[in-house]
Each structure stands twice: as C-alpha cells, then as structure tokens.
C-alpha cells in the first residue's frame, strides 16, 4: 500500500472513529440528563434537546422490524467500510468516514441497547421543531453525504472542463480543500 493510500485510509478511519466516540458520548449524556417528556429549547422552537428511543429507521419507519434494520445496518456498515478503504481523495475519505461513523454509531445502539441484542432502540435527543428527533450519528450521515456529493460534483466539473479543452490525460486535482 502506498504512503498516500495509507494516509487516506487513516483519514477515513480516524474520522469514523471520532464520529463514533462523539456520537456515543453525546448519547450517554442524553441518557443521564434528558427526559422523554420535557424538551429543552436551544434555538426557540426550531431546535431543542429531548430524549427519544427510536425502534425504526429515519422518521421511525420500520418500527416493527428492528432486527431487519439491524441486519441491514451490519451489511451497510461492512460495505461502507470497503468503500472507505478504497478512498482516493481526502474529500472522499472524510465523507466516507463520517457516513461510516454515523452508521456504526446507530448500529451500536441497535446491537446493545434496550430491549434486546440486535433489536435495540436508537437513542435520539436532537429535536428539530415538531418534525423529528435525531442524534449526532444522523448529523454525521447527512454531513458525510454532503461532503461526498461536493466531492463528486468537483470531480465531474473537472472532467467536463478537461473534455472541453481536449485534454484527455489531465489528472483530477487533489481535493485537499474539502
């Protein structure tokens, strides 16, 4: 493995690891200090803190199939790990690290939290108005997806520019700016 590739893999792994640590730490704090029946406003009614336990996926979809969501989470996490391992740019490594860390954070809840192994609830505490309650793993999933989209857009834009100028051998620029 080349030194550059090793750096990219390390960047993805460190990003994922930090994401999991922050996610699990904030969930532990939420369990010890928040209530399901009381919301603490942070930005008026737009954003607050309130403890919730989600048996389903996003917006509680699939609440009656927690074991299926856990199985899908294990498969998705493995595939995301492979994709992170194959990162070729810093932007892609960071994006994949965020998505992988978010997936692992929620998978840990599903595997080890109440009511049973493999059927656990995801711990949520970020209340977005009256829309839904999420957690930092969800934020990392969204942020990672955004970083990946920006990375793809930049790559595509560069390919279009080189195709217009007839430079078919141009190298894709390093995306260290992400």
Buried (B, 14 or more C-beta within 10 A) or exposed (E): EEEEBEEBBEBBBBBBBBBBEBBBEBBEEBEEEBEEEEBEEEEEEEEBBBBBBBBBBEEBEBEEBBEEBBEBBBEBBEEBBEBBBBBBBBBBBBBBBBBBBBBBBBBBBBBEBEEEEBBBBBBBBBBEEEEBBBBBBBBBBBBBBEBBEBBEEBBEEBEEEBEEEEEEEEEEEEBEEB
